[in-house]
Amino acid sequence: MMTGFSATLGMTERILVMTYARTAKFGLGQKVRHVHDAFFGLVVDVDASYYGPIEDIDGVDPSQPFYSIMIEQGGRTAIAYTAEEALIGESGDHLSRQEQLRLFNVDADGHHAPRVHALQ
């Protein structure tokens, strides 16, 4: 998405300021796969950009969306924090309404918020 506005300096000079906003590619409850098949999981939270020490991401662009992905390994649930560029959306299977209600609080407009107890 691109938006812009202009401000007049004096009578004739004009500056055009452009800002770019990035929209997250994946939404809460969406099934995703890591590009290197490291894991399959479910999006449970989205940050507009990286939230953590820069040295921990080793050259990955911190300005892209980062996702908390709920994964199951060996019968246990874990959370992976991953950059958008490392994820691919999974088509096909979608969460049933019962699964959605077990994992998320869902409001009347269909917005999802993770249920904390489902992640433990």
TORPA-4810 file (N, C-alpha, C, O; in nm, 3 decimals):
<nodes>
NODE_1_0.086_-0.116_0.000_0.000_0.000_0.000_0.091_0.122_0.000_0.192_0.125_0.070_M
NODE_2_0.056_0.223_-0.077_0.136_0.343_-0.082_0.044_0.462_-0.056_-0.063_0.473_-0.115_M
NODE_3_0.088_0.550_0.032_0.012_0.671_0.058_0.106_0.788_0.044_0.227_0.771_0.056_T
NODE_4_0.053_0.906_0.019_0.140_1.021_0.006_0.068_1.146_0.048_-0.055_1.151_0.053_G
NODE_5_0.146_1.249_0.080_0.089_1.379_0.106_0.193_1.482_0.065_0.310_1.448_0.050_F
NODE_6_0.154_1.604_0.047_0.249_1.707_0.006_0.239_1.824_0.102_0.134_1.851_0.160_S
NODE_7_0.350_1.893_0.116_0.355_2.013_0.200_0.417_2.124_0.116_0.514_2.101_0.044_A
NODE_8_0.362_2.240_0.124_0.413_2.353_0.047_0.514_2.430_0.130_0.488_2.467_0.244_T
NODE_9_0.631_2.455_0.070_0.734_2.537_0.132_0.739_2.668_0.056_0.760_2.669_-0.065_L
NODE_10_0.718_2.779_0.124_0.710_2.907_0.055_0.589_2.907_-0.036_0.486_2.847_-0.004_G
NODE_11_0.601_2.975_-0.151_0.488_2.981_-0.243_0.497_2.877_-0.353_0.394_2.833_-0.404_M
NODE_12_0.618_2.835_-0.393_0.627_2.752_-0.513_0.695_2.617_-0.492_0.681_2.528_-0.576_T
NODE_13_0.768_2.599_-0.381_0.837_2.472_-0.362_0.743_2.369_-0.300_0.664_2.402_-0.211_E
NODE_14_0.750_2.250_-0.347_0.664_2.144_-0.297_0.748_2.019_-0.274_0.834_1.984_-0.354_R
NODE_15_0.721_1.952_-0.163_0.789_1.826_-0.132_0.683_1.717_-0.128_0.579_1.732_-0.063_I
NODE_16_0.711_1.611_-0.196_0.621_1.496_-0.193_0.684_1.390_-0.103_0.796_1.345_-0.127_L
NODE_17_0.614_1.353_-0.001_0.663_1.254_0.093_0.583_1.126_0.071_0.460_1.125_0.076_V
NODE_18_0.655_1.018_0.046_0.590_0.889_0.023_0.623_0.795_0.139_0.737_0.789_0.184_M
NODE_19_0.524_0.724_0.184_0.545_0.623_0.287_0.493_0.491_0.234_0.394_0.487_0.161_T
NODE_20_0.558_0.386_0.272_0.517_0.253_0.229_0.481_0.171_0.352_0.558_0.164_0.448_Y
NODE_21_0.366_0.110_0.350_0.324_0.022_0.459_0.314_-0.119_0.403_0.259_-0.139_0.295_A
NODE_22_0.365_-0.215_0.475_0.362_-0.353_0.432_0.250_-0.427_0.504_0.232_-0.409_0.625_R
NODE_23_0.177_-0.507_0.433_0.068_-0.583_0.491_0.115_-0.727_0.510_0.180_-0.784_0.422_T
NODE_24_0.083_-0.786_0.623_0.120_-0.924_0.650_0.053_-1.016_0.549_-0.065_-1.001_0.519_A
NODE_25_0.129_-1.111_0.498_0.081_-1.205_0.398_-0.008_-1.314_0.459_-0.101_-1.362_0.394_K
NODE_26_0.021_-1.352_0.584_-0.051_-1.460_0.649_-0.131_-1.408_0.768_-0.089_-1.313_0.834_F
NODE_27_-0.245_-1.469_0.795_-0.332_-1.426_0.903_-0.339_-1.528_1.015_-0.295_-1.642_1.001_G
NODE_28_-0.397_-1.486_1.128_-0.414_-1.576_1.241_-0.495_-1.697_1.200_-0.595_-1.686_1.130_L
NODE_29_-0.451_-1.812_1.244_-0.520_-1.936_1.214_-0.482_-1.998_1.081_-0.529_-2.108_1.049_G
NODE_30_-0.399_-1.931_1.003_-0.361_-1.985_0.872_-0.250_-2.089_0.889_-0.158_-2.071_0.968_Q
NODE_31_-0.262_-2.198_0.814_-0.160_-2.301_0.816_-0.047_-2.259_0.722_-0.071_-2.215_0.610_K
NODE_32_0.077_-2.274_0.770_0.195_-2.236_0.693_0.300_-2.346_0.703_0.294_-2.433_0.789_V
NODE_33_0.395_-2.338_0.610_0.508_-2.432_0.608_0.636_-2.352_0.594_0.639_-2.254_0.519_R
NODE_34_0.740_-2.390_0.665_0.870_-2.327_0.651_0.926_-2.365_0.514_0.909_-2.480_0.471_H
NODE_35_0.991_-2.272_0.444_1.037_-2.298_0.307_1.136_-2.414_0.298_1.147_-2.477_0.193_V
NODE_36_1.206_-2.443_0.405_1.301_-2.554_0.404_1.242_-2.678_0.470_1.315_-2.768_0.512_H
NODE_37_1.107_-2.682_0.480_1.035_-2.793_0.541_1.079_-2.822_0.684_1.069_-2.935_0.731_D
NODE_38_1.128_-2.718_0.752_1.168_-2.735_0.892_1.047_-2.767_0.979_1.059_-2.839_1.079_A
NODE_39_0.930_-2.713_0.943_0.809_-2.739_1.020_0.686_-2.693_0.943_0.693_-2.610_0.853_F
NODE_40_0.572_-2.750_0.982_0.440_-2.703_0.944_0.380_-2.646_1.072_0.411_-2.694_1.181_F
NODE_41_0.296_-2.545_1.059_0.236_-2.491_1.180_0.120_-2.400_1.152_0.071_-2.391_1.039_G
NODE_42_0.076_-2.332_1.256_-0.041_-2.247_1.254_-0.003_-2.109_1.306_0.056_-2.098_1.414_L
NODE_43_-0.037_-2.004_1.231_-0.006_-1.867_1.273_-0.092_-1.832_1.394_-0.215_-1.840_1.389_V
NODE_44_-0.025_-1.792_1.504_-0.098_-1.753_1.624_-0.074_-1.607_1.663_-0.144_-1.554_1.750_V
NODE_45_0.025_-1.541_1.600_0.050_-1.400_1.628_0.133_-1.343_1.515_0.209_-1.415_1.449_D
NODE_46_0.120_-1.212_1.492_0.194_-1.144_1.386_0.249_-1.014_1.441_0.178_-0.937_1.506_V
NODE_47_0.378_-0.989_1.416_0.441_-0.861_1.446_0.468_-0.792_1.313_0.510_-0.857_1.218_D
NODE_48_0.446_-0.662_1.306_0.468_-0.587_1.182_0.615_-0.591_1.140_0.645_-0.583_1.021_A
NODE_49_0.705_-0.602_1.235_0.848_-0.614_1.206_0.911_-0.694_1.320_0.844_-0.727_1.418_S
NODE_50_1.039_-0.724_1.305_1.108_-0.807_1.403_1.107_-0.744_1.542_1.128_-0.624_1.558_Y
NODE_51_1.081_-0.827_1.642_1.078_-0.782_1.781_1.179_-0.864_1.858_1.149_-0.973_1.906_Y
NODE_52_1.298_-0.811_1.870_1.404_-0.881_1.942_1.539_-0.824_1.905_1.548_-0.729_1.828_G
NODE_53_1.647_-0.882_1.962_1.782_-0.834_1.933_1.819_-0.859_1.786_1.804_-0.971_1.737_P
NODE_54_1.867_-0.756_1.717_1.901_-0.766_1.576_2.004_-0.875_1.550_1.998_-0.942_1.447_I
NODE_55_2.098_-0.894_1.640_2.201_-0.996_1.618_2.144_-1.138_1.612_2.212_-1.229_1.565_E
NODE_56_2.023_-1.158_1.659_1.962_-1.291_1.657_1.906_-1.332_1.522_1.872_-1.449_1.503_D
NODE_57_1.894_-1.239_1.426_1.831_-1.276_1.299_1.930_-1.290_1.183_1.889_-1.322_1.072_I
NODE_58_2.058_-1.268_1.208_2.164_-1.302_1.114_2.135_-1.264_0.968_2.127_-1.351_0.882_D
NODE_59_2.120_-1.136_0.942_2.107_-1.086_0.806_1.966_-1.088_0.748_1.948_-1.044_0.634_G
NODE_60_1.868_-1.135_0.820_1.730_-1.134_0.773_1.675_-0.992_0.788_1.701_-0.925_0.888_V
NODE_61_1.600_-0.945_0.689_1.542_-0.810_0.691_1.447_-0.796_0.810_1.343_-0.862_0.813_D
NODE_62_1.480_-0.711_0.909_1.396_-0.698_1.028_1.268_-0.619_1.005_1.180_-0.617_1.091_P
NODE_63_1.256_-0.552_0.889_1.138_-0.469_0.866_1.019_-0.546_0.810_0.911_-0.490_0.795_S
NODE_64_1.036_-0.674_0.779_0.926_-0.755_0.728_0.844_-0.811_0.844_0.891_-0.813_0.958_Q
NODE_65_0.721_-0.856_0.818_0.642_-0.917_0.925_0.710_-1.044_0.978_0.773_-1.118_0.903_P
NODE_66_0.696_-1.065_1.107_0.744_-1.187_1.173_0.624_-1.253_1.240_0.535_-1.185_1.290_F
NODE_67_0.624_-1.385_1.240_0.508_-1.462_1.285_0.546_-1.556_1.398_0.655_-1.613_1.399_Y
NODE_68_0.455_-1.570_1.494_0.465_-1.676_1.594_0.385_-1.792_1.538_0.265_-1.780_1.514_S
NODE_69_0.451_-1.904_1.519_0.390_-2.021_1.458_0.383_-2.132_1.563_0.484_-2.170_1.622_I
NODE_70_0.262_-2.183_1.585_0.244_-2.295_1.678_0.272_-2.424_1.602_0.209_-2.452_1.500_M
NODE_71_0.365_-2.501_1.653_0.400_-2.628_1.589_0.388_-2.739_1.693_0.400_-2.715_1.813_I
NODE_72_0.365_-2.860_1.644_0.363_-2.976_1.733_0.481_-3.064_1.697_0.502_-3.098_1.581_E
NODE_73_0.558_-3.100_1.799_0.672_-3.187_1.780_0.669_-3.293_1.889_0.671_-3.261_2.008_Q
NODE_74_0.663_-3.416_1.849_0.663_-3.525_1.946_0.551_-3.517_2.047_0.571_-3.552_2.163_G
NODE_75_0.433_-3.471_2.005_0.319_-3.461_2.094_0.321_-3.338_2.183_0.229_-3.320_2.263_G
NODE_76_0.422_-3.253_2.171_0.431_-3.130_2.250_0.411_-3.011_2.159_0.445_-3.015_2.040_R
NODE_77_0.357_-2.903_2.214_0.335_-2.780_2.139_0.449_-2.684_2.165_0.493_-2.667_2.279_T
NODE_78_0.498_-2.620_2.058_0.604_-2.520_2.070_0.570_-2.402_1.981_0.485_-2.412_1.892_A
NODE_79_0.636_-2.289_2.006_0.618_-2.169_1.925_0.749_-2.137_1.855_0.854_-2.129_1.918_I
NODE_80_0.741_-2.118_1.723_0.857_-2.075_1.644_0.831_-1.931_1.600_0.719_-1.896_1.565_A
NODE_81_0.934_-1.848_1.604_0.924_-1.707_1.563_0.999_-1.693_1.432_1.121_-1.710_1.429_Y
NODE_82_0.927_-1.663_1.323_0.983_-1.675_1.189_0.949_-1.557_1.100_0.841_-1.500_1.109_T
NODE_83_1.044_-1.521_1.015_1.026_-1.413_0.918_0.931_-1.456_0.807_0.925_-1.574_0.771_A
NODE_84_0.856_-1.360_0.754_0.761_-1.388_0.647_0.829_-1.454_0.527_0.772_-1.545_0.466_E
NODE_85_0.951_-1.410_0.492_1.019_-1.464_0.375_1.048_-1.612_0.387_1.076_-1.677_0.286_E
NODE_86_1.044_-1.668_0.507_1.074_-1.809_0.528_0.949_-1.896_0.533_0.959_-2.015_0.562_A
NODE_87_0.831_-1.839_0.504_0.706_-1.914_0.514_0.632_-1.922_0.382_0.639_-1.831_0.299_L
NODE_88_0.562_-2.032_0.364_0.475_-2.054_0.249_0.338_-2.091_0.304_0.328_-2.172_0.396_I
NODE_89_0.232_-2.033_0.248_0.097_-2.068_0.290_0.060_-2.207_0.242_0.098_-2.247_0.132_G
NODE_90_-0.011_-2.278_0.323_-0.058_-2.412_0.289_-0.202_-2.404_0.242_-0.287_-2.350_0.313_E
NODE_91_-0.229_-2.456_0.126_-0.366_-2.455_0.077_-0.433_-2.586_0.116_-0.369_-2.677_0.168_S
NODE_92_-0.559_-2.593_0.090_-0.632_-2.716_0.121_-0.696_-2.711_0.256_-0.791_-2.636_0.279_G
NODE_93_-0.645_-2.793_0.348_-0.705_-2.805_0.480_-0.711_-2.671_0.553_-0.611_-2.600_0.562_D
NODE_94_-0.827_-2.640_0.603_-0.845_-2.523_0.687_-0.895_-2.571_0.823_-0.949_-2.681_0.834_H
NODE_95_-0.876_-2.490_0.922_-0.924_-2.527_1.055_-1.076_-2.535_1.057_-1.145_-2.450_1.000_L
NODE_96_-1.126_-2.637_1.123_-1.270_-2.646_1.142_-1.311_-2.538_1.241_-1.226_-2.482_1.312_S
NODE_97_-1.439_-2.508_1.247_-1.489_-2.408_1.342_-1.457_-2.452_1.486_-1.423_-2.369_1.570_R
NODE_98_-1.467_-2.581_1.512_-1.436_-2.634_1.646_-1.288_-2.613_1.679_-1.256_-2.573_1.791_Q
NODE_99_-1.197_-2.640_1.584_-1.054_-2.616_1.607_-1.026_-2.468_1.631_-0.946_-2.432_1.718_E
NODE_100_-1.093_-2.381_1.553_-1.074_-2.237_1.569_-1.113_-2.194_1.711_-1.040_-2.119_1.776_Q
NODE_101_-1.226_-2.242_1.758_-1.273_-2.203_1.890_-1.187_-2.262_2.002_-1.179_-2.204_2.111_L
NODE_102_-1.123_-2.375_1.976_-1.034_-2.435_2.076_-0.904_-2.355_2.086_-0.849_-2.342_2.196_R
NODE_103_-0.854_-2.303_1.974_-0.724_-2.236_1.972_-0.732_-2.084_1.982_-0.635_-2.020_2.024_L
NODE_104_-0.848_-2.025_1.945_-0.858_-1.880_1.938_-0.987_-1.831_2.004_-1.086_-1.903_2.012_F
NODE_105_-0.984_-1.706_2.049_-1.106_-1.633_2.080_-1.149_-1.570_1.948_-1.069_-1.500_1.886_N
NODE_106_-1.271_-1.593_1.906_-1.319_-1.542_1.778_-1.436_-1.448_1.805_-1.534_-1.486_1.868_V
NODE_107_-1.423_-1.322_1.757_-1.531_-1.227_1.781_-1.639_-1.237_1.673_-1.625_-1.317_1.580_D
NODE_108_-1.745_-1.158_1.685_-1.858_-1.163_1.593_-1.820_-1.129_1.450_-1.887_-1.171_1.356_A
NODE_109_-1.709_-1.052_1.432_-1.664_-1.016_1.298_-1.565_-1.117_1.240_-1.515_-1.098_1.129_D
NODE_110_-1.538_-1.224_1.314_-1.448_-1.328_1.265_-1.301_-1.303_1.293_-1.216_-1.378_1.244_G
NODE_111_-1.269_-1.200_1.371_-1.130_-1.174_1.408_-1.085_-1.275_1.512_-1.161_-1.312_1.601_H
NODE_112_-0.960_-1.320_1.499_-0.906_-1.422_1.588_-0.802_-1.363_1.682_-0.724_-1.276_1.642_H
NODE_113_-0.800_-1.409_1.806_-0.695_-1.378_1.903_-0.656_-1.508_1.970_-0.744_-1.585_2.011_A
NODE_114_-0.527_-1.536_1.984_-0.485_-1.664_2.043_-0.536_-1.683_2.185_-0.541_-1.588_2.263_P
NODE_115_-0.574_-1.805_2.216_-0.610_-1.842_2.353_-0.481_-1.887_2.420_-0.417_-1.982_2.376_R
NODE_116_-0.444_-1.821_2.524_-0.317_-1.849_2.591_-0.311_-1.994_2.639_-0.208_-2.060_2.624_V
NODE_117_-0.419_-2.042_2.697_-0.414_-2.178_2.752_-0.396_-2.285_2.646_-0.346_-2.393_2.677_H
NODE_118_-0.434_-2.259_2.521_-0.418_-2.358_2.416_-0.272_-2.375_2.375_-0.237_-2.475_2.312_A
NODE_119_-0.188_-2.279_2.410_-0.049_-2.285_2.369_0.040_-2.355_2.470_0.156_-2.383_2.440_L
NODE_120_-0.011_-2.383_2.586_0.072_-2.444_2.691_0.065_-2.594_2.687_0.128_-2.662_2.768_Q
</nodes>
